[in-house]
């Protein structure tokens, strides 16, 4: 065995021993120091060492089997509410206790987010580690609930390190340096982010909004529009053109719908002249689906492409919900499919994802709860007459409905 391998093994053992000691001494004053030591040692691990550490958490930090068996017997003998609670407590793994102790350390929450990020990346190669990931998900879902989130508007006065994080995290439409960012923070633009006390200097999620007249149909027109010195007097529409989740470790914990609702309320109060709230959204699954189901189509034929895209958005399902992930998100929020935009995104990313097509999901003027219920209870997508006019006979009429007249 090489000297490097011995060193790796020693690091693995020391990190695992620190975790064991932290669990053993969790109620003592030394636990905070041990938690910070574990943070430091975890951060020194390479990718394979992290997998070894996760296996230790899986094998050694589960629930106490004896305590679980005793709690099960007690419940079977006397199925009272108190025995039900006792059984639930006994079934909790020791990993939860360890993670709670780790969260008390400076930098602990960042390490826990990194752990879940690593575990998510290994779902397919190491499926046996799923219980460790689920325990983290359970705690993070509690710690990052909506009640702890703080909505902040981001502008040119926001600290530079936070603005840098916008450039770093933006996942929908790349921010091409500081000049591009300045344009996105101009008088006719708004950016908002959710912040959490545990991560005060990094947004959890942020949204970018363009204030325009009428529905925007091209991201190029939004991003590259001339910068006005003041807010134009004729704006009547807020276009949500980018929503970015910044923390991979929080994947699966929903913040987006709450963010849209909060921002809509904030903008309505600030700018009463706004009558329309809509997105200008990518269709990330369209190109792959098109290749699989319509491989020979002429992708330069606008009418055919728009018609097939309408069929994809309105008719394609996975487990009863829209196949496209962005459509699934907005339609579950109660929006409707309002318009499909030809060559709405001519960037390499846009052409690769959807052959340049973008879609407007309309929020304002809709009965959001009714749209949501129609989709989640009956599998029915709500769309505008224009979009449904493009839908072919391959989609049964029972899968969609026309939205009512827009109400302001």
Secondary structure, DSSP 4 states (H G I P E B T S, - for coil): --HHHHHHHHHHHHHHHHHHHHHHTTTSTHHHHHHHHHHHHHHT--HHHHHHHHHHHHHHSS--HHHHHHHHHHHHH---HHHHHHHHHHHS-HHHHHHHHHTTSTTHHHHHHHHHHHHHHTTTT-GGGHHHHHHHHHHHHHHT-GGGEEEEEE-TTS-HHHHHHHHHH--SS---SHHHHHHHTSTTEEEEEEEETTBTTS-SEEEEEEEESS----HHHHHSSPPPSS--TT--EEEEEEEEE--GGGTTS--HHHHHHHHHHHHHHH-TT--EEEE-B--TTHHHHHHHH-TT--TT-HHHHHHHHHHHHHH-EETTEESSHHHHHHHHTT-EEEEEETTS--SHHHHHHHTT-EEEEE-TTS-HHHHHHHHHHH--EEE-HHHHTT--TTS-GGGEEE------
